[in-house]
Amino acid sequence: MKTQQSLSLQLVGELYDQHHRWLVKWLHGRVGCPQNAADLAQDTFTRVLAARETLYVQEAKALLTMIAKGLMVDHFRKSALEKVLLEALAAMPESQIPSPEARMLALEALVAVDTMLDGLPSSVRQAFLLSQLDGLTYAEIAERLKVSLSSVQQYMTRAYTACYAVIYADQ
């Protein structure tokens, strides 16, 4: 008698056998790089394995497409951030350019902050960016956003809570 886990693994294996080639081709058409397409396809099947939910093989392509689209968005966002980071590093004096390890850590931090900001409501994100990037006071932010000072305080509390969660998530 097969256990539920072995049945699930068998279904994922069948899903992989039936759809992996199609998914890589589909991703390659969207990301333009065969290596990135293969990596994203692998990550897609890893997510399917990790989900531990009932698989509906009849809807396999829809499931794989949905997961792959999310991973593709993450890939493009990370690539855009990496490009900005590399441009900033290119403008630095050579003596100040960080090591490859430090650059990777900086990129990971940028991706984490970008993801955190994307998860915030627009008003909270806008208030946080006005405070952190433009240096506006809470009163100036309230005036700019046409909200009360207490709303700005609530927005900033929410944004700082999200920052705290990103910083201390792995600890």
PyMOL commands that set and color helices and strands:
alter all, ss='L'
color gray80, all
select helices_A, chain A and resi 4-31+34-51+57-90+94-96+100-118+122-132+138-145+149-167
alter helices_A, ss='H'
color red, helices_A
deselect
rebuild
show_as cartoon
